[in-house]
Amino acid sequence: MSRNYKFLNPDGVYFISFAVVEWLDVFTRNEYKTILIDSLRYCQQKKGMEIFAWCIMTNHVHLIFRSAGEQKPELLIGDFKRFTSKAIVNAIIENPRESRKEFLLEQFLKAGNKSSNVDKYQFWRHDNHPIELWSNKVIDEKIDYIHNNPVEEGLVFSAQDYLYSSAADYAGEKGVLENVIVVK
């Protein structure tokens, strides 16, 4: 993690983004996005993660969260990334319909070989770029940025139509991830 980006306040609300190594488009398959959603749900229920906004793009994730449990935010995100990394790589290995399997595993293996703290496959890039959100104006700007990401990428015309984000929650609808804290 860069010296410029750190989780300094354990009680802070943070905006983070993290990407798949080489910015590979892994999340074009719903089953891999489901692993992320289930893991976020687990972190909410068992680890004290409060989620204010989120979005899964084809090769990266945006998240606004706070660690309300006993775990520091960097440890909470580290656990999340470690678990999802293994779960998604295993899902790719076991997926008989994954036409990109050899290519993806080769890329994860190359990245893992370059990293001293990875056993075999590295799925996520090491950086998170945590930014503590210190005002309602900044929080609103980051939420808008997160929710407009799928619109900017041409995935949907309207942010709330994108299933894999909290935009529906902010539009007064029910999103796929429960217990999102909507900031008004």
C-alpha positions as CSV (number, residue, x, y, z in Angstrom):
1,M,0.0,0.0,0.0
2,S,1.3,3.4,-0.9
3,R,2.5,5.7,1.9
4,N,0.0,8.3,0.7
5,Y,-3.0,6.0,1.2
6,K,-3.6,4.6,4.7
7,F,-6.4,3.8,7.1
8,L,-5.4,6.3,9.8
9,N,-8.7,6.6,11.7
10,P,-10.0,3.2,12.8
11,D,-13.5,4.7,13.2
12,G,-13.5,6.6,9.9
13,V,-15.8,6.2,6.9
14,Y,-13.6,5.2,3.9
15,F,-13.9,5.2,0.1
16,I,-11.8,2.4,-1.4
17,S,-11.3,0.9,-4.8
18,F,-9.5,-2.3,-5.5
19,A,-8.9,-4.0,-8.8
20,V,-8.2,-7.4,-10.2
21,V,-4.5,-7.9,-11.2
22,E,-3.8,-6.5,-14.7
23,W,-7.3,-5.1,-14.6
24,L,-8.7,-8.4,-15.9
25,D,-12.4,-8.4,-16.7
26,V,-13.3,-11.3,-14.3
27,F,-16.7,-9.9,-13.2
28,T,-18.4,-10.4,-16.5
29,R,-19.8,-13.6,-15.0
30,N,-22.5,-13.3,-12.4
31,E,-21.3,-16.2,-10.4
32,Y,-18.1,-14.3,-9.5
33,K,-20.0,-11.2,-8.6
34,T,-22.2,-13.3,-6.3
35,I,-19.1,-14.4,-4.4
36,L,-18.3,-10.8,-3.7
37,I,-21.9,-10.0,-2.7
38,D,-22.1,-13.0,-0.3
39,S,-18.8,-12.0,1.2
40,L,-19.9,-8.4,1.7
41,R,-23.1,-9.7,3.3
42,Y,-21.0,-11.9,5.6
43,C,-18.8,-9.0,6.6
44,Q,-21.9,-7.0,7.4
45,Q,-23.4,-9.7,9.6
46,K,-20.4,-11.2,11.3
47,K,-17.6,-8.6,11.1
48,G,-19.3,-5.3,11.8
49,M,-18.8,-3.8,8.3
50,E,-21.2,-0.9,7.7
51,I,-21.7,-0.3,3.9
52,F,-22.8,3.1,2.7
53,A,-22.3,2.5,-1.1
54,W,-20.8,-0.2,-3.3
55,C,-20.4,-1.1,-6.9
56,I,-18.9,-4.1,-8.7
57,M,-17.5,-3.3,-12.1
58,T,-16.0,-5.8,-14.6
59,N,-12.5,-5.6,-13.2
60,H,-12.7,-3.5,-10.0
61,V,-14.8,-2.8,-6.9
62,H,-15.8,0.5,-5.2
63,L,-16.8,0.6,-1.6
64,I,-17.7,3.2,1.0
65,F,-17.7,1.5,4.4
66,R,-16.8,1.8,8.1
67,S,-15.6,-0.9,10.4
68,A,-18.0,-0.8,13.3
69,G,-16.7,-4.0,14.8
70,E,-13.5,-4.8,16.7
71,Q,-11.4,-5.2,13.6
72,K,-9.4,-2.3,12.1
73,P,-10.6,-1.3,8.6
74,E,-7.4,-2.4,6.9
75,L,-7.7,-5.9,8.5
76,L,-11.3,-6.2,7.6
77,I,-10.6,-5.4,3.9
78,G,-7.5,-7.6,4.0
79,D,-9.7,-10.6,5.2
80,F,-12.3,-9.8,2.6
81,K,-9.8,-9.7,-0.2
82,R,-8.0,-12.8,0.9
83,F,-11.2,-14.8,1.2
84,T,-12.7,-13.6,-2.1
85,S,-9.4,-14.1,-3.9
86,K,-9.3,-17.8,-3.0
87,A,-13.0,-18.3,-3.6
88,I,-13.0,-16.7,-7.0
89,V,-9.9,-18.4,-8.2
90,N,-11.4,-21.7,-7.1
91,A,-14.7,-20.9,-8.8
92,I,-12.7,-20.2,-12.0
93,I,-10.8,-23.5,-11.7
94,E,-14.1,-25.4,-11.1
95,N,-16.2,-23.6,-13.7
96,P,-16.5,-25.9,-16.8
97,R,-17.9,-23.0,-18.8
98,E,-15.0,-20.7,-18.2
99,S,-13.4,-20.3,-21.6
100,R,-10.7,-18.0,-20.2
101,K,-9.6,-20.3,-17.5
102,E,-6.1,-21.0,-18.7
103,F,-5.4,-17.4,-19.5
104,L,-6.8,-16.1,-16.2
105,L,-4.9,-18.6,-14.1
106,E,-1.7,-17.9,-16.0
107,Q,-2.1,-14.1,-15.3
108,F,-2.8,-14.8,-11.6
109,L,0.2,-17.1,-11.3
110,K,2.5,-14.5,-13.0
111,A,1.3,-11.8,-10.5
112,G,1.7,-14.3,-7.6
113,N,5.3,-15.0,-8.6
114,K,6.1,-11.3,-8.5
115,S,4.7,-10.9,-5.0
116,S,6.6,-12.1,-1.9
117,N,3.4,-12.5,0.2
118,V,1.3,-14.6,-2.2
119,D,1.5,-18.4,-2.1
120,K,0.4,-19.1,-5.7
121,Y,-2.3,-17.0,-7.4
122,Q,-2.7,-13.3,-6.8
123,F,-6.2,-12.2,-7.7
124,W,-6.4,-8.7,-6.3
125,R,-3.9,-5.9,-6.8
126,H,-2.4,-5.0,-3.4
127,D,-3.5,-1.3,-3.4
128,N,-6.9,-0.1,-2.0
129,H,-6.3,3.7,-2.1
130,P,-8.4,4.3,1.1
131,I,-9.6,7.9,1.4
132,E,-11.3,8.9,4.6
133,L,-14.5,10.8,3.9
134,W,-14.7,13.7,6.3
135,S,-17.8,15.7,5.2
136,N,-21.2,15.0,3.8
137,K,-20.3,16.9,0.6
138,V,-17.3,14.5,0.0
139,I,-19.4,11.5,0.8
140,D,-22.1,12.6,-1.7
141,E,-19.4,13.1,-4.4
142,K,-18.0,9.6,-3.9
143,I,-21.4,8.0,-3.8
144,D,-22.3,9.8,-7.1
145,Y,-19.0,8.7,-8.6
146,I,-19.6,5.0,-7.6
147,H,-23.1,4.9,-8.8
148,N,-22.4,6.6,-12.1
149,N,-19.5,4.3,-12.9
150,P,-21.7,1.7,-14.7
151,V,-23.4,4.5,-16.6
152,E,-20.1,6.0,-17.7
153,E,-19.0,2.5,-18.9
154,G,-22.2,2.1,-20.9
155,L,-23.5,-0.8,-18.9
156,V,-26.8,0.9,-18.1
157,F,-28.6,4.1,-19.0
158,S,-29.6,4.8,-15.4
159,A,-27.5,4.1,-12.3
160,Q,-30.4,2.5,-10.4
161,D,-30.8,-0.1,-13.1
162,Y,-27.4,-1.6,-12.5
163,L,-28.0,-4.6,-10.3
164,Y,-24.5,-4.8,-8.8
165,S,-24.4,-1.5,-6.9
166,S,-26.2,0.3,-4.2
167,A,-27.7,2.8,-6.6
168,A,-31.1,1.2,-6.4
169,D,-31.1,1.7,-2.6
170,Y,-30.4,5.4,-3.1
171,A,-33.3,5.6,-5.6
172,G,-35.7,4.3,-3.0
173,E,-35.7,0.7,-4.3
174,K,-34.4,-2.5,-2.8
175,G,-30.9,-3.5,-4.0
176,V,-29.4,-7.0,-3.9
177,L,-27.3,-6.3,-0.8
178,E,-29.3,-5.8,2.3
179,N,-28.6,-3.3,5.1
180,V,-26.9,-0.6,3.0
181,I,-26.8,2.6,5.1
182,V,-28.3,5.2,2.8
183,V,-26.8,8.7,3.4
184,K,-29.3,11.5,2.8
